[in-house]
């Protein structure tokens, strides 16, 4: 039997439960789910890290090639300018014609080099597309396989609470609730992994989205304690994008702000400033704050900076990926015990 499961049973359940035949199938089902979920979750986390490393390496290579092409184009422009000047200056000097011939040869060679680079780049992009598709298919498949045993555990525990309500004491009922909470967290983790792996692969249309209306909708659907207020300080603009991604972006940041508040009177302030090329949003809270050496870490997938059981460590990595997808930037300012401000930009 799984050591963690055995410990939990020994700690929270009466001793006779372990040898009671009525619970034998239930404990076996939970134990199998422990094994299956741990193995498959490790597989998908490994696949995510490997794919991210490959994409990062490929993107660096593409960037280097793009810079190389820009340098070649700049040199070609300079050569063309030189050609024009020399042709106008004196068409009767033989050495000028020799220089022009050399330059023409150089242009031809560079043209061939550019053609070769473009072909290599096209092959690289096709390989990246294939890897992205494989990753997407794998994430959907594993998501389905992982959620199936979770639904079984949820049903078993729920039935157990109902059928044995008069036999399970208060401590036992609390432990069953812990199991249900763990199932919910696992379900959220699986959904988060799936969203993260597909957020920049889905081909969604760009259209006008009223972020003011969007944030007001989010305020109605997220859990917000009575001691916390969410205020929109000025009219939020209409941006071009898709509602699915933008809702994930704002909802994750607002939920994080609400969760961070540890004071009797909490306040989350949302504002925007307009630039000639982009909108700069800010989401500020008066929560517990974040250490400066964690500023980079919090945007990494599966990374958490506290011991919040309900946290999956994926929310802010999804936020970062969405903002990167739109070509924006995200950063933060924070002071321990006073609060945090997340800033991010969205192009117009």
C-alpha positions, 0 to 999 in steps of 0.5 A: 500500500502507498506509504502516504495513504497508509499513513493517512489511514493510520492517522485519521481512520479507526484501526478497524477500518483498515481490516473492514472488508467493506472498505477494502475495494475503496482503499485499493481504488485510492491506492491505484489512483495514487500510483497512476496519478503520480506516474502520469503527472511525472510523465506530463511534467517531464514532457512539458519541461523537455518541450519547453527546452526544445522550443527555447533552443529553437527560438534562440536559433531563429532569433540568431538567424533573423539577426544574421539576415538583418545584417546581410540585408543592411550590407546589401542596401549599402552595396546598392547605394554604392552601385548607384554612386559609382555608376553616376560618378564616372561610367568611363573608368574601367576600375569602376566597372571592375568594382561593380562586377565584384559587387554584383558577384557578392550580391549574387552570393549573398542572395544564395545564402539568404535562400539557403537560410530561408529553407533551413528556417522553413524546415526548423519551423515545420519541425517545431509545428510537429513537436507542438502538435505532438505535445498538444495531443499528448497533453489532451490524452493524459488529461483525459486519462488522469481525470478518469480515476479522479472522477471515480475517487470523487464518486466513491468518497461522496457515496461513502459520506452519504451511505455511512453518514451515521457511522463515520465520526466528525474526524472521519468526515473531515478526512474524507473532505480532505480527500475531496479537496485533494481531488479538486486540486488535482483536477485543477492541476491537470486543467492548468497543464492542459491550458499551459501546453495549448495556450499559444497553439490554438488559432483563435480570431482577434476581435474587440474585447471590452476589458472593463466589462470582462473584469466586472464579469470576473468579479462576479464569478471568483471567490472574494472574501467579505473583507476584500474589495476589488476596485476598478480605478478608471475605465478599462479600454477595448483591446484586440484579442480573444476573450478566452485568453484575456479572461485567463490573464485577468482572472489569474492575476486578480485571484492571486491578488485576493489570495495574497491578502492577509489583512482585516481590510483587503483592497485590490486596485485595477487601473490602466494607462494608455501609451501611443503603442500599448495599454499598461495595466496594473493590478495592486493588492495590499497583501503579504508581498513577495520577496525580490529573489522570487520575482523571476521564480513565480512565472516558472511552471510548477513553481510556488513561493508559499505552502498554499495547498490549493495552489497549482503553481501554474497560474502565473506561468499561464499569465506570462505565456499569454502576455508573450503570445500578444507581444506584451511584457509583465513585471512586478513591484512588491514590498513584504507586508505591504503588498504587490503591484503586477504591471503588464502591457497589451499592444493596441 
